[in-house]
Structure formats: structure tokens, C-alpha cells
Amino acid sequence: MVLLRPLIDNLYFLKEISPFLSPLYIVGVLTPILVVISIVKRPKPKKSKLDKYFKIWSIFISIGIFFVILFDPLSMISFEYLLKLSIPIYIYFFARIFIQNKKDLDGILTTFLYSGVFVAAILLYEVFFGAIRLVESRGMERIQGSFGDVVSYGIYLAFCFLIITYFYFSRKGEVPKVKRIRAVLLVGGLCVLTLINIHHIASYTIFVGLLLLFMVFNFKANKGAALVLSILFFLIFYIFGQPIIEDKITPLLETDISVYEGDLGSEKLLHGRVGRWTGMVEMFTEKNVFSQFFGYPTTMDYSYHVVGVGSHNDYIRILFLSGYFGLFYYLVLLAIFFNRAKKLVMSSRYLAYGTLGVLMLFSVSIVPTYYPPFMYLVMSVFAFVALPKQQQI
């Protein structure tokens, strides 16, 4: 699934013809069924603190899902939301069985990189031969391929860069330094090419954050190599950076700059998302106390628009789906993950920090726990971090 997901996602349009022709629906139905069979048949992993809090969070998520389905139990859209909203739960518990050591995790990461080859091929085709699909946002045209939205490109560029830089650290002594640097530069170059064509400010932010994290860890691991890479990145930025900032990034920030200068109200920040979030939170706090603590769906009102992609913020989406309890335990879960990650060896710690950073930053403007390929990788890393120390080798 990790390998084939980009191909499946590019057949997104088939669901408009018929759900029975859509690989997305077929995979969406078969995945949880096969996962449940696997979980039942395979031996249970050794319990960890991360499992405990993931189970608690899953209970509140499941309550919200139950009421989403109860609102309209026989419709196709309710079935679709059941499959999508439960993705983090069944992927995590499957990953806990599947991933038993570092080799298992590295296999998933390597497969994700291979899947990125297909994404890179689509990108290069669109750049050099013409866009498959163009969408306009903030006055700029974005290439989108046949993906459901431009975020898919952002997800693959972020995780492919994180993985290749993780392998740069973890394969020290196994792969010559020149080959590792060459791989980082190749993937990094493709990431930059993606960024300047998708015009997605969250992806810019995350890529820069990962680059800084990579440099910090690199200085800890090898100051000489870090200095060489720093000079190389500086030269690349000096030559190409200013045109990219002026032509590709500044137009994306015009609204936010206008807010800062006082020409527009604060509700226009982040392309108007702040205004949307404020309105949604006000609507949520007007509901009864029970619904605030257990989730908006318990009101038995129409809730698809607030528990899906409509919020453009995963923290708010989780708040609506599972209430204060659900959001609280989700944040506790992230904190426990961070604390366990601090005890890992350097390369694994880098991967864990990078994964957490990508998840938390993307959650500000999109809903990453709603995207299967995102969850495939994130929950694999979570499952690895949950392992006993002696198995993390």
C-alpha cells in the first residue's frame, strides 16, 4: 500500500464515475478488514505507555465516529467518513504488530522513497510537458497532477526529504559519504522544484524546518561535513534564493503582510483561515457541555463539514470530532511520543523529531490525520518509538 498509494491517489477522479470503479474506495474498504484480520491472528506486542494513551484517544475518536454514522447510517458518505476518520486507529495498531525492529521501520521508509519516484515522475512531466491539472490559489497557479489536492505533493516532498536525510545519518559507515550527500542533494533539488510549482506555504515552512533540523543534527554528528553542506546550501540559496522568494513566496504572503500593516483585519490571516477557525470555535462553544467534551457529532446535527477537511486545521478538526477530551489526549499522546523520542539513538531521534514536526506544522493548515499516505509513515514511526529499547536496533 505504501508503494502503490501515489498511483491509487492519481486515480482519484474515478470515484466520481462509480465507487465500484475507484481504487480509493476498494483500498479504503479492504485495508481495515485486512488489518483487523492481521491484528486478531498475530501475537500482541509488548505494551507501552504510548499504546495506553493511544487507546484512550481512540475511544474518544470512536465515540465521535459513532455519532457521525448515527446521523445518517445508511448513506455512502457516512461509510466513507467511517473509513477515513478511523485511519489513525487501525493503522497504528497494525503498525505495532508489523514493526518489531529498526529493520522493519527502514523497510517502510525505503518503500515510501520508492513510491516517491512515481510522484517525482508526475512532477517532472507537469513541469516540462505541461500541467495535468492547474488550480489557482492566492493569485498563483498550482500544478496538482491527478491528485485530489495539491497537499499530496507537499506530503511526499516533506517525508521523502526527511527519510533521505535520516538515511544520511543512519547509514553512516555503510554507505560512502559522497553517495549520501548526493542522495540528499538529489531529493532536496526535487523538493525545491516541487515547492516552486505547488505554491503551498505550509510545505515551504516544513521544508525549511526540516532543513534546519538536518543542519543542527549534522553539526552534532560531523562538524566538517556539516560545514561543507552549509556552504553548499548557502551558495545555492545565494544564487537561486532571492528570485524564489520574490516570485514564488512573497505573493503567497501578501494578505498576511496586509494584516501586519493594519490594512486588513486579523481574520484574514493565513488566507482567511483565522477567521474560519474563530467562527468554528465560537460555534463549538455554543453547544451543550456534553457535546463540547465528547464531540460535535453528539449533537446529532450535520457534522461532515467540521470533522472532515473543512476546518483546514487538524487540532480544530479533532476538537470537533472528539471534544475537549479527545483533543487533550491527542496532545498528551504527542508529548509522550516526544519524551520517548528523546531517548532514541541520534539517527532515530532525528527521524522522530522530524516526523513530529511535520505532523504538528501540517496540522495548522491542513488535516494530515485524514490522509492515508501521511498516516502510513507517521504511525509507522509512532509504532517504532513505542517499542521496548532493546527492539529499537
Secondary structure by P-SEA (a helix, b strand, c coil): cccaaaaaaaacccccccccccaaaaaaaaaaaaaaaaaaccccccccaaaaaaaaaaaaaaaaaaaaaaaccccaaaaaaaaaaaaaaaaaaaaaaacccaaaaaaaaaaaaaaaaaaaaaaaaaacccccbbbbcccbbbbbcccccaaaaaaaaaaaaaaaaaaaccccccccaaaaaaaaaaaaaaaaaaaaccccaaaaaaaaaaaaaaaaaaaaccaaaaaaaaaaaaaaaaacccccccccccccaaaaaaaaaccccccccccaaaaaaaaaaaaaaaccaaaaaccccccccccccccccccccaaaaaaaaccaaaaaaaaaaaaaaaaaaaaccaaaaaaaaaaaaaaaaaaacccccccaaaaaaaaaaaaaaaccccccc
